[in-house]
Amino acid sequence: MEGVAMEARHLRYALTLAEHGHFGHAAHALGIAQPPLSKQIADLERETGARLFDRTRQGVFPTAAGQAFLIRARRALEEMTAATLDAGRAARGETGRLRLGFIASALLDPLPDVLGRFGRERPDVRLELHEMASGRSAAALMAGELDVAVTLGPPRGAGAEHLVSVPVGHDHLIAVVSGTHPYAGQASVSVDQLRRQPLIVAPAKDEPAVAAGLRTLLGEDAAALDGATVARDVHTIIGLAACGVGVGLGPSRMLSAPRPGVRFCEVTPRTALPDLVLSFADRNRSPVLGAFLDTVRRNCPDVGAALDRRLGHA
């Protein structure tokens, strides 16, 4: 044999000959002349050390050895075909896995639409989804434990220079209170009012960029912030506010998660929060990641344009 390609050709020739029972008919079906087919079958018989076909006046028939060989040959060709199809699907990002770390507020927007579309278009990709604080998912991304992360603010620290990061959402600070809170009837609350209230905020170690912004807004000596109740995600902030624990502070995307018994108020002065940022390693050439980014491009054109500029695409 002359390697895998010759072996596959021999198998195909033997199966076609068994199907047609005639060298001339098999050669016609294969699109080759009869003498080369006869030579290939003879080469195959020499390689196997057994006579695979009986040549008779009534036709060509597999021997017992030939029948055993053909069973394996058919399976081998089916496996080769399947391997080729599987390789193509993997290369197109239709199979494999995507490890995504995300902050909970990203489930309000834009992840539902993006993940829904990606799941419909790539049903055989295994999604490994991890709700994580920004600091943790950034560290996991830089350690190679995630393929993509959605964080508040771009990842920072050793290794961040090897990441591609693009904003996927903009937020400003809003407050949420129970329906019985004194501020429930107000369209907005001031910084002075917030300083006089028990607050509910994200943990500083989990969301350092948000914590830094609140420190700037409320002042370094803000007793309300120092004694604030910490809640890991926006849903918990809203829930605790509904229980009357205090005034919850979080991103304006909380407005898309209304629930009975709470009211939302703008915070004045209007305070921008860190962008919601999608990041991935610039060296990651995973076809599944590429397919996910294509879904982001089609679902969020502005983000797609920023992503292409970041990657240097025309």
C-alpha positions as a printed NumPy array, in Angstrom:
array([[  0.   ,   0.   ,   0.   ],
       [  1.061,   3.587,  -0.504],
       [ -0.498,   5.17 ,   2.58 ],
       [ -3.976,   6.081,   3.626],
       [ -5.156,   7.543,   0.268],
       [ -4.191,   4.363,  -1.657],
       [ -5.801,   2.196,   1.027],
       [ -9.062,   4.093,   0.827],
       [ -9.057,   3.766,  -2.954],
       [ -8.485,   0.012,  -2.715],
       [-11.393,  -0.341,  -0.306],
       [-13.7  ,   1.645,  -2.549],
       [-12.686,  -0.41 ,  -5.599],
       [-13.283,  -3.711,  -3.79 ],
       [-16.74 ,  -2.639,  -2.587],
       [-17.751,  -1.447,  -6.048],
       [-16.563,  -4.687,  -7.631],
       [-18.558,  -6.73 ,  -5.114],
       [-21.639,  -4.618,  -5.837],
       [-21.49 ,  -4.99 ,  -9.622],
       [-19.981,  -8.49 ,  -9.844],
       [-18.2  ,  -7.585, -13.072],
       [-14.867,  -5.828, -13.675],
       [-16.139,  -3.876, -16.665],
       [-19.294,  -2.683, -14.972],
       [-17.42 ,  -1.765, -11.782],
       [-14.757,   0.126, -13.724],
       [-17.488,   2.094, -15.533],
       [-19.158,   2.949, -12.221],
       [-15.818,   4.111, -10.828],
       [-14.991,   6.135, -13.923],
       [-11.745,   4.282, -14.65 ],
       [-10.587,   1.736, -17.236],
       [-10.856,  -1.979, -16.502],
       [ -7.108,  -2.822, -16.527],
       [ -6.242,  -0.371, -13.688],
       [ -9.124,  -1.781, -11.62 ],
       [ -7.905,  -5.332, -12.152],
       [ -4.405,  -4.27 , -11.085],
       [ -5.66 ,  -2.506,  -7.965],
       [ -7.662,  -5.579,  -6.876],
       [ -4.634,  -7.78 ,  -7.518],
       [ -2.476,  -5.419,  -5.435],
       [ -5.053,  -5.6  ,  -2.663],
       [ -5.048,  -9.375,  -2.697],
       [ -1.268,  -9.427,  -2.498],
       [ -1.364,  -7.021,   0.432],
       [ -3.948,  -9.097,   2.346],
       [ -2.341, -12.401,   1.407],
       [ -5.727, -13.866,   0.427],
       [ -7.835, -14.281,  -2.693],
       [-10.732, -11.939,  -2.204],
       [-12.715, -12.587,  -5.399],
       [-13.518, -15.621,  -7.512],
       [-13.395, -14.79 , -11.228],
       [-15.912, -16.99 , -13.071],
       [-17.727, -16.933, -16.405],
       [-20.909, -16.033, -14.531],
       [-19.257, -13.045, -12.842],
       [-16.969, -11.959, -10.03 ],
       [-17.926, -13.041,  -6.514],
       [-16.352, -12.422,  -3.099],
       [-14.683, -15.399,  -1.476],
       [-15.154, -16.134,   2.216],
       [-12.04 , -14.044,   2.837],
       [-13.44 , -11.363,   0.578],
       [-16.751, -11.221,   2.428],
       [-14.956, -10.772,   5.76 ],
       [-12.738,  -8.105,   4.224],
       [-15.669,  -6.216,   2.698],
       [-17.512,  -5.982,   6.017],
       [-14.507,  -4.209,   7.547],
       [-13.866,  -2.185,   4.395],
       [-17.397,  -0.775,   4.422],
       [-17.08 ,   0.197,   8.077],
       [-13.678,   1.768,   7.461],
       [-14.962,   3.914,   4.595],
       [-17.982,   4.972,   6.635],
       [-15.64 ,   6.012,   9.452],
       [-13.431,   7.926,   7.001],
       [-16.471,   9.746,   5.655],
       [-17.681,  10.523,   9.162],
       [-14.202,  11.717,  10.145],
       [-14.132,  14.088,   7.185],
       [-17.576,  15.449,   8.023],
       [-16.672,  15.846,  11.699],
       [-13.453,  17.65 ,  10.823],
       [-15.33 ,  20.046,   8.552],
       [-17.967,  20.774,  11.186],
       [-15.3  ,  21.406,  13.822],
       [-13.408,  23.715,  11.446],
       [-16.624,  25.713,  10.894],
       [-17.264,  25.992,  14.629],
       [-20.339,  23.757,  14.492],
       [-19.043,  21.409,  17.201],
       [-16.758,  21.765,  20.209],
       [-17.224,  23.862,  23.328],
       [-17.322,  27.507,  24.346],
       [-16.432,  28.483,  27.926],
       [-18.088,  31.787,  28.794],
       [-17.77 ,  33.687,  32.061],
       [-20.186,  36.564,  32.598],
       [-21.387,  39.048,  35.167],
       [-25.025,  38.535,  36.128],
       [-26.206,  41.873,  34.71 ],
       [-25.16 ,  40.697,  31.244],
       [-28.105,  38.286,  31.423],
       [-30.377,  41.313,  31.199],
       [-28.7  ,  42.471,  27.991],
       [-27.053,  41.508,  25.601],
       [-26.465,  37.813,  26.416],
       [-30.059,  36.516,  26.099],
       [-30.331,  37.415,  22.409],
       [-26.738,  36.466,  21.578],
       [-26.782,  33.117,  23.362],
       [-30.26 ,  32.304,  22.064],
       [-29.2  ,  32.88 ,  18.47 ],
       [-25.889,  31.075,  18.905],
       [-27.641,  28.063,  20.454],
       [-30.128,  27.857,  17.584],
       [-27.419,  28.122,  14.947],
       [-24.856,  25.916,  16.709],
       [-26.934,  23.307,  18.585],
       [-24.021,  20.849,  18.786],
       [-21.628,  23.276,  20.468],
       [-21.374,  22.597,  24.198],
       [-21.832,  25.858,  26.085],
       [-20.114,  25.993,  29.468],
       [-21.606,  29.062,  31.143],
       [-20.247,  30.458,  34.389],
       [-21.818,  33.386,  36.243],
       [-18.801,  35.056,  37.829],
       [-17.786,  38.404,  39.258],
       [-15.734,  40.536,  36.887],
       [-12.47 ,  40.031,  38.768],
       [-12.834,  36.257,  38.84 ],
       [-13.815,  35.858,  35.196],
       [-11.004,  38.176,  34.079],
       [ -8.483,  36.078,  36.016],
       [ -9.957,  32.855,  34.617],
       [ -9.779,  34.242,  31.079],
       [ -6.132,  35.243,  31.442],
       [ -5.36 ,  31.81 ,  32.927],
       [ -6.852,  30.102,  29.871],
       [ -9.798,  28.666,  31.814],
       [-12.354,  30.612,  29.752],
       [-12.661,  31.362,  26.044],
       [-14.555,  34.612,  26.493],
       [-15.602,  36.807,  29.42 ],
       [-18.157,  39.586,  29.865],
       [-17.099,  41.924,  32.656],
       [-17.75 ,  45.384,  34.046],
       [-14.778,  47.27 ,  32.698],
       [-11.914,  45.665,  30.769],
       [ -9.806,  43.007,  32.523],
       [ -6.701,  44.36 ,  34.217],
       [ -3.517,  42.842,  35.521],
       [ -0.761,  40.605,  34.222],
       [ -1.791,  39.13 ,  30.888],
       [ -4.457,  41.712,  30.066],
       [ -2.246,  43.076,  27.289],
       [ -2.852,  39.821,  25.393],
       [ -6.619,  40.227,  25.405],
       [ -8.959,  41.738,  22.837],
       [-11.663,  43.751,  24.62 ],
       [-14.645,  45.595,  23.161],
       [-17.544,  47.351,  24.942],
       [-20.901,  45.613,  24.535],
       [-23.029,  47.833,  26.754],
       [-23.078,  51.202,  28.52 ],
       [-24.618,  51.876,  31.916],
       [-25.144,  54.612,  34.434],
       [-25.916,  54.345,  38.123],
       [-29.509,  54.054,  39.317],
       [-31.105,  53.333,  42.674],
       [-33.766,  50.779,  43.54 ],
       [-35.985,  50.956,  46.641],
       [-39.002,  49.161,  48.05 ],
       [-42.432,  50.499,  47.199],
       [-42.83 ,  51.714,  50.786],
       [-39.5  ,  53.541,  50.971],
       [-39.61 ,  57.358,  51.349],
       [-37.813,  57.691,  48.013],
       [-40.28 ,  55.429,  46.161],
       [-42.25 ,  58.37 ,  44.799],
       [-39.182,  60.26 ,  43.569],
       [-37.943,  60.237,  39.994],
       [-34.39 ,  60.762,  41.244],
       [-32.29 ,  60.756,  44.387],
       [-29.311,  62.941,  45.153],
       [-25.91 ,  61.957,  46.44 ],
       [-26.698,  63.685,  49.757],
       [-29.819,  61.538,  50.125],
       [-27.821,  58.362,  49.407],
       [-25.278,  59.248,  52.089],
       [-28.061,  59.184,  54.682],
       [-29.376,  55.732,  53.721],
       [-28.234,  52.127,  54.238],
       [-26.963,  50.998,  50.855],
       [-26.85 ,  47.706,  48.96 ],
       [-23.901,  47.41 ,  46.573],
       [-21.725,  44.862,  44.789],
       [-18.68 ,  43.601,  46.75 ],
       [-15.625,  45.781,  46.144],
       [-13.392,  42.733,  45.641],
       [-15.696,  41.407,  42.929],
       [-16.378,  44.66 ,  41.094],
       [-13.443,  46.976,  41.894],
       [-14.23 ,  49.384,  39.053],
       [-17.766,  49.93 ,  40.334],
       [-16.559,  50.288,  43.923],
       [-14.018,  52.904,  42.864],
       [-16.731,  54.868,  41.059],
       [-19.001,  54.798,  44.112],
       [-16.134,  55.963,  46.32 ],
       [-15.604,  58.9  ,  44.011],
       [-19.305,  59.697,  43.961],
       [-20.004,  59.374,  47.688],
       [-16.634,  60.414,  49.05 ],
       [-13.871,  58.417,  50.681],
       [-15.366,  58.899,  54.134],
       [-18.879,  57.799,  53.164],
       [-20.106,  55.898,  56.203],
       [-23.08 ,  54.574,  54.246],
       [-20.747,  52.89 ,  51.753],
       [-18.45 ,  51.491,  54.429],
       [-21.419,  49.874,  56.176],
       [-23.262,  48.84 ,  53.025],
       [-24.854,  45.436,  52.545],
       [-23.038,  43.604,  49.764],
       [-24.879,  41.601,  47.098],
       [-23.152,  39.619,  44.397],
       [-25.515,  40.344,  41.499],
       [-28.19 ,  42.776,  40.355],
       [-31.012,  40.338,  41.055],
       [-29.957,  40.099,  44.694],
       [-29.604,  43.882,  44.934],
       [-33.175,  44.269,  43.668],
       [-34.444,  41.519,  45.964],
       [-32.837,  43.008,  49.061],
       [-34.199,  46.443,  48.182],
       [-37.67 ,  44.908,  47.854],
       [-37.25 ,  43.552,  51.4  ],
       [-36.594,  47.065,  52.69 ],
       [-32.945,  46.397,  53.571],
       [-31.852,  49.684,  52.023],
       [-31.27 ,  51.563,  48.786],
       [-29.797,  49.332,  46.089],
       [-27.267,  50.841,  43.704],
       [-26.614,  49.205,  40.362],
       [-26.499,  49.561,  36.594],
       [-29.313,  51.117,  34.597],
       [-29.844,  47.778,  32.842],
       [-31.702,  46.831,  36.055],
       [-34.626,  48.717,  34.536],
       [-35.205,  45.702,  32.276],
       [-35.786,  43.484,  35.334],
       [-38.82 ,  45.071,  37.057],
       [-40.496,  43.225,  39.896],
       [-43.507,  43.968,  42.095],
       [-42.825,  46.038,  45.168],
       [-39.808,  48.039,  43.968],
       [-39.246,  51.436,  42.374],
       [-36.277,  52.68 ,  40.373],
       [-34.831,  56.176,  40.71 ],
       [-32.194,  58.02 ,  38.739],
       [-29.136,  59.14 ,  40.697],
       [-28.133,  62.796,  40.35 ],
       [-25.693,  63.808,  39.203],
       [-25.829,  61.175,  36.487],
       [-22.871,  58.854,  37.021],
       [-21.507,  56.601,  34.29 ],
       [-20.53 ,  53.078,  35.287],
       [-17.776,  51.028,  33.643],
       [-18.773,  49.623,  30.265],
       [-19.888,  46.055,  29.955],
       [-16.927,  44.553,  28.094],
       [-16.478,  41.354,  26.08 ],
       [-12.916,  40.003,  26.107],
       [-11.016,  37.038,  24.697],
       [ -7.377,  36.08 ,  24.185],
       [ -5.919,  37.448,  20.961],
       [ -4.091,  34.138,  20.406],
       [ -7.305,  32.086,  20.639],
       [ -8.013,  30.762,  17.137],
       [-10.836,  28.434,  18.176],
       [-13.408,  28.071,  15.363],
       [-16.139,  27.966,  18.015],
       [-14.985,  31.316,  19.409],
       [-14.904,  32.668,  15.853],
       [-18.479,  31.482,  15.307],
       [-19.562,  33.102,  18.589],
       [-17.97 ,  36.405,  17.587],
       [-19.752,  36.203,  14.237],
       [-23.03 ,  35.84 ,  16.126],
       [-22.128,  38.91 ,  18.196],
       [-21.396,  40.831,  14.985],
       [-24.756,  39.94 ,  13.447],
       [-26.742,  40.491,  16.623],
       [-24.983,  43.696,  17.698],
       [-23.727,  45.551,  14.581],
       [-22.122,  48.385,  16.559],
       [-20.201,  45.899,  18.66 ],
       [-19.221,  43.998,  15.522],
       [-17.82 ,  47.143,  13.949],
       [-15.786,  47.899,  17.084],
       [-14.575,  44.305,  17.176],
       [-13.422,  44.457,  13.559],
       [-11.577,  47.713,  14.196],
       [ -9.912,  46.176,  17.235],
       [ -8.839,  43.137,  15.211],
       [ -7.687,  45.254,  12.312],
       [-10.291,  43.979,   9.843],
       [-11.262,  46.146,   6.918]])
